[in-house]
Amino acid sequence: TSNKRTLRTLFCPATLPPPVISETSPSQKKLLAYERGKEQQEMLNQFLINRALEVYYITTDEADKRDAAPPIKELPSTVRQYFFIILSLAYLADYLFMKKRVQRNPMIPVQQQWLRSLLALVPQSLMEGRDRALLTEELLKEVVRDYEKSMQRCMLRRVLVKPDIKELDKLKEEAPLPLLPLGLDFSTTWRNSYIKAKQQIISTLHILHPPMKALLDFGYTAFFNFLLVDFSSSRLKGPVDCKSLKTDASLSCSKAEEEIMSTWYRRVVGLFSQSEALDGVKLDQLEPFYNCVAVLMSNQLKGLLQRTTEAFVKLFDPEDRSRLPLFKMDLTYDENKMEFNPTLQDLEETILFVVDCIGQTLQNVQTMRAWLTGGTATLDAELPAHIAQWAKSTLKKSIKDNLEGPKEHFKGYVESYGWLVDGTAEERINRFIAEQPSFDEYT
């Protein structure tokens, strides 16, 4: 035999493991299959390394001068590149094989109570109608598919580490998992700050005090279905003149204010006159406590004024004229002049007067602290400026639109009979007499 090293004598032939003939249990079969797959993988890796070295010895004629294979770093660049490509493909095949095995593993199914909770969040109006059951079923199936796909991706990323191989980018991999919102810091705990803020709110936010709840109940009971001025049925009473409308508005606001002061305000005074109303309130917190009472009372009175104003403006809604008030207006002739009485400007001022009358009601209600201590401070119950401005602008436009008919009626009278009152008829008569007509012409 020759001592010269050849490719056939340099590498030992690959040997397969002996077959297993004895009876084995299912668990032993799984273990043996795992060991067999591991050995096969090692054999594959060794084969790839041997193949790379064969390429090296073929490209170099110095195989007989070396006793051992050179280190990888000493191989030529082309051989090293070929070696790493083969090794990367081996890792890629191993990753794809393990990926399929992981994807076949069972996972936790979607709980039915989760799906019921999702359906409970859908408004009932969207659950009614034809084909809604079929659509709901399809949506739930889509939710289940997305859940299983997400769980599979999470399990895959948790079990396997994706190798850094460019060939994987060419494959159709799943989209990356959603990242946390950028710019938000979840590293610090919020429980301590939450408890501290909650305690501060309980100690300073007096709206949580029991008498405040009773105050809200009083306001809801007193003002729920109450208006300072109610002209909703005025159309049924027939036409009304402007002076009567002003008088009715003033009397209605005055009576409503007296009723509120004798019922709602008296109950509030009785509530805070009791010593139990200040239970748990420290002396240094009396001022904020009564400020909170004043704010709640002011909001209730402002809400009443606002609802009354909106109800009055709604009477002049151009799309619903069933409740539009009727006004008595006379067409008069005085001093050679034909006009409406009252004038159209007076009618507009009368209607806007009702808004001003509502806004001037309940403006002298004492605060609870002033009533208890004998002070003169009053509640801020002024009608918000933007509400008053909106009401007047809306009413002016509605009045202008509704007065188009009377204006046309007045214009018709002027065109038909204006010559009788503007001097035209008198001039014609004088000119006729000056011509000294005959008797027949006179007749």
Contacts in CASP RR format, 6 or more apart in sequence:
PFRMAT RR
TARGET T0000
AUTHOR 0000-0000-0000
METHOD contacts of the structure
MODEL  1
TSNKRTLRTLFCPATLPPPVISETSPSQKKLLAYERGKEQQEMLNQFLIN
RALEVYYITTDEADKRDAAPPIKELPSTVRQYFFIILSLAYLADYLFMKK
RVQRNPMIPVQQQWLRSLLALVPQSLMEGRDRALLTEELLKEVVRDYEKS
MQRCMLRRVLVKPDIKELDKLKEEAPLPLLPLGLDFSTTWRNSYIKAKQQ
IISTLHILHPPMKALLDFGYTAFFNFLLVDFSSSRLKGPVDCKSLKTDAS
LSCSKAEEEIMSTWYRRVVGLFSQSEALDGVKLDQLEPFYNCVAVLMSNQ
LKGLLQRTTEAFVKLFDPEDRSRLPLFKMDLTYDENKMEFNPTLQDLEET
ILFVVDCIGQTLQNVQTMRAWLTGGTATLDAELPAHIAQWAKSTLKKSIK
DNLEGPKEHFKGYVESYGWLVDGTAEERINRFIAEQPSFDEYT
4 64 0 8 1.000
5 63 0 8 1.000
5 64 0 8 1.000
6 63 0 8 1.000
7 54 0 8 1.000
7 57 0 8 1.000
7 63 0 8 1.000
10 57 0 8 1.000
10 63 0 8 1.000
11 50 0 8 1.000
11 54 0 8 1.000
14 43 0 8 1.000
14 46 0 8 1.000
14 47 0 8 1.000
17 36 0 8 1.000
17 39 0 8 1.000
20 32 0 8 1.000
24 32 0 8 1.000
41 94 0 8 1.000
44 90 0 8 1.000
45 87 0 8 1.000
45 90 0 8 1.000
48 86 0 8 1.000
48 87 0 8 1.000
48 90 0 8 1.000
49 83 0 8 1.000
49 87 0 8 1.000
51 86 0 8 1.000
52 79 0 8 1.000
52 82 0 8 1.000
52 83 0 8 1.000
52 86 0 8 1.000
53 69 0 8 1.000
55 79 0 8 1.000
55 82 0 8 1.000
56 69 0 8 1.000
56 70 0 8 1.000
56 75 0 8 1.000
56 76 0 8 1.000
56 79 0 8 1.000
57 63 0 8 1.000
59 76 0 8 1.000
59 78 0 8 1.000
59 79 0 8 1.000
60 76 0 8 1.000
72 80 0 8 1.000
72 83 0 8 1.000
73 80 0 8 1.000
75 83 0 8 1.000
88 163 0 8 1.000
88 165 0 8 1.000
88 167 0 8 1.000
89 167 0 8 1.000
91 163 0 8 1.000
91 165 0 8 1.000
92 163 0 8 1.000
92 165 0 8 1.000
92 167 0 8 1.000
92 168 0 8 1.000
95 160 0 8 1.000
95 162 0 8 1.000
95 163 0 8 1.000
95 165 0 8 1.000
95 168 0 8 1.000
98 160 0 8 1.000
99 156 0 8 1.000
99 160 0 8 1.000
102 155 0 8 1.000
102 156 0 8 1.000
102 159 0 8 1.000
102 160 0 8 1.000
103 152 0 8 1.000
103 156 0 8 1.000
105 155 0 8 1.000
107 148 0 8 1.000
107 151 0 8 1.000
107 152 0 8 1.000
107 155 0 8 1.000
108 151 0 8 1.000
110 143 0 8 1.000
110 144 0 8 1.000
110 147 0 8 1.000
110 148 0 8 1.000
115 140 0 8 1.000
115 143 0 8 1.000
115 144 0 8 1.000
118 140 0 8 1.000
118 143 0 8 1.000
119 127 0 8 1.000
119 136 0 8 1.000
119 140 0 8 1.000
126 132 0 8 1.000
127 136 0 8 1.000
149 174 0 8 1.000
150 177 0 8 1.000
153 174 0 8 1.000
153 177 0 8 1.000
154 177 0 8 1.000
157 177 0 8 1.000
162 168 0 8 1.000
180 186 0 8 1.000
201 208 0 8 1.000
202 208 0 8 1.000
204 285 0 8 1.000
204 288 0 8 1.000
206 212 0 8 1.000
206 281 0 8 1.000
206 285 0 8 1.000
206 288 0 8 1.000
206 289 0 8 1.000
206 292 0 8 1.000
206 293 0 8 1.000
207 292 0 8 1.000
207 296 0 8 1.000
209 281 0 8 1.000
209 289 0 8 1.000
209 292 0 8 1.000
211 271 0 8 1.000
211 272 0 8 1.000
211 277 0 8 1.000
211 293 0 8 1.000
212 292 0 8 1.000
212 293 0 8 1.000
212 296 0 8 1.000
214 271 0 8 1.000
215 268 0 8 1.000
215 271 0 8 1.000
215 293 0 8 1.000
215 296 0 8 1.000
215 297 0 8 1.000
216 296 0 8 1.000
218 264 0 8 1.000
218 267 0 8 1.000
218 268 0 8 1.000
218 271 0 8 1.000
219 264 0 8 1.000
219 300 0 8 1.000
222 260 0 8 1.000
222 263 0 8 1.000
222 264 0 8 1.000
223 264 0 8 1.000
223 300 0 8 1.000
223 303 0 8 1.000
223 304 0 8 1.000
223 307 0 8 1.000
226 256 0 8 1.000
226 304 0 8 1.000
227 256 0 8 1.000
227 304 0 8 1.000
227 307 0 8 1.000
227 308 0 8 1.000
227 311 0 8 1.000
228 252 0 8 1.000
228 253 0 8 1.000
228 256 0 8 1.000
228 257 0 8 1.000
228 304 0 8 1.000
228 305 0 8 1.000
228 308 0 8 1.000
228 358 0 8 1.000
228 361 0 8 1.000
229 249 0 8 1.000
229 252 0 8 1.000
229 253 0 8 1.000
229 256 0 8 1.000
229 308 0 8 1.000
229 312 0 8 1.000
229 354 0 8 1.000
229 357 0 8 1.000
229 358 0 8 1.000
230 252 0 8 1.000
230 311 0 8 1.000
231 248 0 8 1.000
231 312 0 8 1.000
231 315 0 8 1.000
231 325 0 8 1.000
231 354 0 8 1.000
232 311 0 8 1.000
232 315 0 8 1.000
232 323 0 8 1.000
234 240 0 8 1.000
234 315 0 8 1.000
234 325 0 8 1.000
234 326 0 8 1.000
235 322 0 8 1.000
235 323 0 8 1.000
235 324 0 8 1.000
235 325 0 8 1.000
235 326 0 8 1.000
238 326 0 8 1.000
239 326 0 8 1.000
239 327 0 8 1.000
239 328 0 8 1.000
240 248 0 8 1.000
240 325 0 8 1.000
240 326 0 8 1.000
240 327 0 8 1.000
240 328 0 8 1.000
241 327 0 8 1.000
241 328 0 8 1.000
241 342 0 8 1.000
242 327 0 8 1.000
242 342 0 8 1.000
242 346 0 8 1.000
242 347 0 8 1.000
242 350 0 8 1.000
245 325 0 8 1.000
245 327 0 8 1.000
245 350 0 8 1.000
245 351 0 8 1.000
245 354 0 8 1.000
246 350 0 8 1.000
246 353 0 8 1.000
246 354 0 8 1.000
246 357 0 8 1.000
249 353 0 8 1.000
249 354 0 8 1.000
249 357 0 8 1.000
249 358 0 8 1.000
250 357 0 8 1.000
253 357 0 8 1.000
253 358 0 8 1.000
253 360 0 8 1.000
253 361 0 8 1.000
254 361 0 8 1.000
256 361 0 8 1.000
257 361 0 8 1.000
257 362 0 8 1.000
260 362 0 8 1.000
261 365 0 8 1.000
265 365 0 8 1.000
268 297 0 8 1.000
268 368 0 8 1.000
269 368 0 8 1.000
269 371 0 8 1.000
271 277 0 8 1.000
272 293 0 8 1.000
272 368 0 8 1.000
272 372 0 8 1.000
273 372 0 8 1.000
278 286 0 8 1.000
278 289 0 8 1.000
281 289 0 8 1.000
290 367 0 8 1.000
290 368 0 8 1.000
290 369 0 8 1.000
293 367 0 8 1.000
293 368 0 8 1.000
293 369 0 8 1.000
294 367 0 8 1.000
294 368 0 8 1.000
294 369 0 8 1.000
294 379 0 8 1.000
294 380 0 8 1.000
297 365 0 8 1.000
297 367 0 8 1.000
297 368 0 8 1.000
297 379 0 8 1.000
298 379 0 8 1.000
298 380 0 8 1.000
298 381 0 8 1.000
301 362 0 8 1.000
301 365 0 8 1.000
301 379 0 8 1.000
301 381 0 8 1.000
302 380 0 8 1.000
302 381 0 8 1.000
302 382 0 8 1.000
302 383 0 8 1.000
302 384 0 8 1.000
304 362 0 8 1.000
305 358 0 8 1.000
305 359 0 8 1.000
305 361 0 8 1.000
305 362 0 8 1.000
305 381 0 8 1.000
305 383 0 8 1.000
306 383 0 8 1.000
306 384 0 8 1.000
306 387 0 8 1.000
308 358 0 8 1.000
309 355 0 8 1.000
309 358 0 8 1.000
309 359 0 8 1.000
309 383 0 8 1.000
309 387 0 8 1.000
309 388 0 8 1.000
309 391 0 8 1.000
310 387 0 8 1.000
310 391 0 8 1.000
312 354 0 8 1.000
312 355 0 8 1.000
312 358 0 8 1.000
312 391 0 8 1.000
313 391 0 8 1.000
313 394 0 8 1.000
313 395 0 8 1.000
314 323 0 8 1.000
315 323 0 8 1.000
315 324 0 8 1.000
315 325 0 8 1.000
316 324 0 8 1.000
316 351 0 8 1.000
316 394 0 8 1.000
316 395 0 8 1.000
316 398 0 8 1.000
316 399 0 8 1.000
316 402 0 8 1.000
317 398 0 8 1.000
318 398 0 8 1.000
318 401 0 8 1.000
324 402 0 8 1.000
327 347 0 8 1.000
329 340 0 8 1.000
329 341 0 8 1.000
329 342 0 8 1.000
329 347 0 8 1.000
329 406 0 8 1.000
330 340 0 8 1.000
330 341 0 8 1.000
331 338 0 8 1.000
331 339 0 8 1.000
331 340 0 8 1.000
331 341 0 8 1.000
331 409 0 8 1.000
331 410 0 8 1.000
331 413 0 8 1.000
332 338 0 8 1.000
332 339 0 8 1.000
332 340 0 8 1.000
332 341 0 8 1.000
333 421 0 8 1.000
336 421 0 8 1.000
336 422 0 8 1.000
336 423 0 8 1.000
337 421 0 8 1.000
338 410 0 8 1.000
338 413 0 8 1.000
338 414 0 8 1.000
338 417 0 8 1.000
338 418 0 8 1.000
338 421 0 8 1.000
339 410 0 8 1.000
340 406 0 8 1.000
340 410 0 8 1.000
342 350 0 8 1.000
344 403 0 8 1.000
344 406 0 8 1.000
344 407 0 8 1.000
347 399 0 8 1.000
347 403 0 8 1.000
348 396 0 8 1.000
348 399 0 8 1.000
351 395 0 8 1.000
351 399 0 8 1.000
352 392 0 8 1.000
352 395 0 8 1.000
352 396 0 8 1.000
355 388 0 8 1.000
355 391 0 8 1.000
355 392 0 8 1.000
355 395 0 8 1.000
358 383 0 8 1.000
359 382 0 8 1.000
359 383 0 8 1.000
359 388 0 8 1.000
362 381 0 8 1.000
363 378 0 8 1.000
363 381 0 8 1.000
363 382 0 8 1.000
364 378 0 8 1.000
365 378 0 8 1.000
365 379 0 8 1.000
365 381 0 8 1.000
366 375 0 8 1.000
366 376 0 8 1.000
366 377 0 8 1.000
366 378 0 8 1.000
366 379 0 8 1.000
367 377 0 8 1.000
367 378 0 8 1.000
367 379 0 8 1.000
369 375 0 8 1.000
369 377 0 8 1.000
370 376 0 8 1.000
370 377 0 8 1.000
370 378 0 8 1.000
418 424 0 8 1.000
419 425 0 8 1.000
END
